[in-house]
Each structure stands twice: as C-alpha cells, then as structure tokens.
Amino acid sequence: MGLLNLVFLAFLFWVFFISHTHQLQSSHTQALLQLRKHLEYPLALEIWENYNGDFCNLASTPHMTITCQDNSVSELKIMGDKHVKVSDFNGFAVPNETLSDGFSIDSFVTTLSRLSGLRVLSLVSLGIWGPLPDKIHRLALLEVLDLSSNFMFGSIPPKVSTLVKLQTLTLDANFFNDSVPDWMDSLSNLSSLSLKNNRFKGQFPPSISRIATLTDVALSHNELSGKLPDLSTLTKLHVLDLRDNHLDSELPIIPKGLVTALLSENSFSGEIPAQLGELAQLQHLDLSFNSLTGTPPSALFSMANISYLNLASNMLSGSLPDSLSCGDELGFVDISSNKLMGVLPSCLSIASDRRVVKFGGNCFSMDAQHQHQESYCKAAHIKGKQSKGKEIGVLLGAIAGAVIIVAFLAFVLFILCRRCRKYPSRGSFEQPAMPKLAQENSSTGISPEVLANARFISQAAKLGTQGSPTYRLFSLEELKEATNNFDPMTFLGEGSIGKLYKGKLENGAYVGIRTIALCRKYSIRNLKLRLDLLSKLRHPHLVSLLGHCIDGGGQDDSNVDRFFLIYEYMPNGNYHTHLSENCLDKVLKWPDRLAVLIGVAKAVHFLHTGVIPGSFNNQLKTNNILLDEHRIAKLSDYGMSIIMEENEKVEVCFLV
C-alpha cells in the first residue's frame, strides 16, 4: 500500500505541477536565437550565449526583457549601444554604426514574425537599417511597437494600418523621408504616436485629428510644412510636440485637456489666441522662435497649472498690464527678444525667488543695458497696427467686390430666366431647376510633430529609456547608514559642485552621493521645483539621478542651505584615469576613446536640444565623464545650471 501511495502522490505532482508548467515553444526559442544572429550578436544579448534553459525564465536586464504568456513570447525588449547618427545617411551600411552589409531587414522581420504572440516589441539602438518591410503586419497582436534610434528610411508601410490593437507607435530618430501616411485613423486604439527626429515631409495628415484615443503626439524635428488643422477633437490629448518644423499658419484651436504644448521653431504667425489662456490643465507652453504678433493675452500668465511659459524670439509688441497676475505654479517665463514696452509687471520681477524670468531684448523701461530704445518697439507696434488695418481694408474690399459681382450675376440670371419663360424653345420641356450642392473638402490638414514630456516623458519616451530606475526621495538617515555616517573610507573625491561619497543601500545596490552646500539660501519649494526638472533628464549617456535628500526637511516656505543628490554608481571610474599611461591595464584604445567622446557628444546634444528648457554649462571635463561596467560613457554633474542659475550669481560652498 505504501508503494501505491507514493505512486499516486507522484502522479498528482505530475498533474498539478509538471503538466501546468508552460515551456516556451521550441520554434520560438529558435526564432530568438536566429534574431540574435541577425542582429550580429549585440552585447545586450550576451547573456543568451551559453543559456540552455527556458527563455521565459531568463532574468531581465536594463537592456533586455523577455516576457511569456502561456508558451509563447509576448514581450521582447532589446536596447543596443549603437546610439550614433550620421547626418548624411544614404541608405547603405555604415561601419561601426549600422549593422553590416550582410544584414537583411526583410529576413530579420520574417524571423521576427514567427513570434506571432508578441504584444510588446521594442528594438532600440541596434543599428537596424533599410526600409521597414510591409510584413511587419504579421505581428497582428502588437500593442506597443518601438523601433527608435535605428537607420530605417523610406515610408511607413501601408499594412501597418492593419495593426488595429496598436496603442503605442514609436519610430523616433530614424531616417524616414516620405510623408506621414493619411491612414493613421485606422489605428483606432492608438494613444501615443511619436515620429520625432526623422525627415518626414509634406502636410500634417488630417487623419491624426480623427484618432479620439490619442494622448501623446510627437512629430518634432522633421520637415513638415503648411497649415496645422483644428485639433480640438482630440479631447484626450495631453502632449503636443511640433517643434522644429516649417509650419506657417496661425495657431490652431488647441484641445482643452492639453498639458504640454511645444510649438517652437516654426513660422506660426498672427496673434496668440485668447483660447490658449482658457486651458486649465496646461503646464508647459513653448511658442518661441515663431513670427507671432500682437500683445500676449494676460490669461497666459495666470493659468492655474502653468509652470513653464516661453514666448521668446517672436514679434510680440505693446505693453503688459501693471495688474498682470502670475499663477502660483509659474516657475519659468521667457519673453525675451520681442518688442514689448512699458513697465515689467511686478509678478515678473527678477528679484522674486519664486520664478526665473528672462526679458532682455525688448524695450522695457528698466535694465537699459539689455533693452532697446522705446522708439524701436513703438515703430514695430505701429507698423503692426497699420498692417492689420490694411489687411482688414483689403478683406472688406474683397467682400464688397464679391457682393457686387454676385448681385450682377443674379440680375443677369433673372433677365435670362424671364426671356426663357417668355420664349420657350420648340420641342423643349421646361423642368424645375435642381440646384447642385457642392461639398468642399473641409480637411485642410497639414502640420508638424509632437513629445515630449509634461508628464514630460510620454509612454513612447519611457520605452526609449527602458530600465531607467525610478526617481525617489531619500532620507538623511538612509544616506548616513549607506555611508556609515559619511565615513572618510567612503569618500570618493571633491568636484566642482561638492563632495562625492560611495554608499550602499539597504537592498545592496551601490550609489554615488553628492553633497552640495549653498552660500545663498533657497526656499525648499523653489529647490524642489528645480530638482523636479533635473529629475526628468534621462538619457543612455547620462549618469542616472536616482533621487535627492534635502537636509532639514521642513515646510515649503522654509529655507535650505544643503542638499544631496543620489546617482547610480559607476564602477569603472572617470575617463581621465583611463587616459593615463601610468595605468597601462586601464588605458583605453583609440576606438574606445572615440566611442566615449561620441557618447558624451550625444548626451550634450540631448541636454542642449532635447529638453525644455535646454541645460547648458554642464561641467564638461574628463573627470566628469564616468564609465559603467561595460565601459559605456556617461556624463555626470550635468544640469547644475537648472539648480543654480548663473544670472542669480549663486555660489556653491564646500562646507560639508
């Protein structure tokens, strides 16, 4: 009986455990290994080299994730290290940047389509080159598709329109050079569309304004032109990024739920619509470097949630009212390089500790060193009024002329009709005239692109930085425990902005802890506002900022003179130590040095142009370039200009 019981228990174990364990299909395993071969064995997939287990059980890394459902792959994310772009890519393989001449994107996608259960696919910075094949539509269950930072060109294949379950489409930083297709509304579940940093041309497709589910649209840094259509139907839209295109219409009607509107570096003209001041959810508005005229609506400055307002480098004129009020959240205002006159309203005073205000290059009656003479702006204001009056006169003349012509034609038609009734043609039958109804095509769609980040990072952007650790608040007790009360043994060095310690958190992870003491005291609220902006700077070649700690805590209106920044730990030290011939085992070869410099250049380019506002003066020197465990270069101590504006003459003390 004992033996029978054992057999019975073994049978139960097999039924309830073995038979319920879903192993990955062998065909999917073979497809994954074939994909690795197609991608020419990237470093991110090195973990697959001698792995003989079930890929569904493979631990995720910051650069690779496999998730399974039942016995098939449902999620595949791979992030490579081919971040470099060439400005004159001509559609052929580029040594050390793209995959080799032998790579076939058609064969690659054919292999990829064997993973028919894929719902999430992210293949970033892998050097994939060539036109995207139509057969990508075979992955019919896709909900997220991210192919950013590669070398794809041509057009988006028409059969992508059949991926009706798609919620996120991200093709940023490629070389697509056709027009944006006008079948986008076929993707009825799409919430995030990001096509930034390509070469898309032509008009903004009207179909985009018919996708009711859209929350993020990013088409910046392309070559789109013409008129932007009415986008008010996109009631769920939160982020609209149209920067750096050739759009030349007046500003359109903007959805009421918008959080971030980035419309800079176009040729938008006309006055700023008063409707913009009614957007209760708006936090970030950038209209800089356009051709906007008139006086900006006062409501723009007092919106409940507005925190960033940039109207610089337009042709705005007139005077801002003395009674202008600023919203409680408004932390950055730039109205520089316009033709504004009069007195700067008190809520925009640069003496305020609550916000940063830039107003140079106008004709305000203060700060004469950075202002034009009032006559300069007054002439432009009068010219603008005359031009507007002339336009109204031309319009009224055109309307009057049209009325006269219509009246004349009506009179001629009346005479002819009377003659026809009086002298009907023989053999003809008089029939009632049926008026022809001509329907004009009201879709004048044209336009730009979109990102961005007020959530500042949309879901599409999050995929581009997969594996980035979450930013959080640290306590001082936590930092003391991590560094053994800032024991000298944990001291790593002293840079230009404070001392650096190595710490070990409770979960075993190592971090770098920077202590910063300020000679000028900040309010905690002001410092938190700046740290919040700094925390949004995420890039593969930036040392990740993990969190901060404000010494003393306290209320938002209290002052602070010391705080801590917590960064990811970089085990291979700084670039400077890898240049010295005194440590031959550490010296980098010339190709590796070039890779470091290219990586840092990408980081600096991102800090200057990829964030709003741009971050400059980023402590660029060899000691601040750090190397991770794979010797990938990352810039540290960046973004300090966000915390300590130079025009505020804030000094950093080393009194820790």
Order of alpha helices (4+ residues) and beta strands (2+ residues): alpha-alpha-beta-beta-alpha-beta-beta-beta-beta-beta-beta-beta-beta-beta-beta-beta-beta-beta-beta-beta-beta-alpha-beta-beta-beta-beta-beta-beta-alpha-alpha-beta-alpha-beta-beta-beta-alpha-beta-beta-alpha-beta-beta-alpha-beta
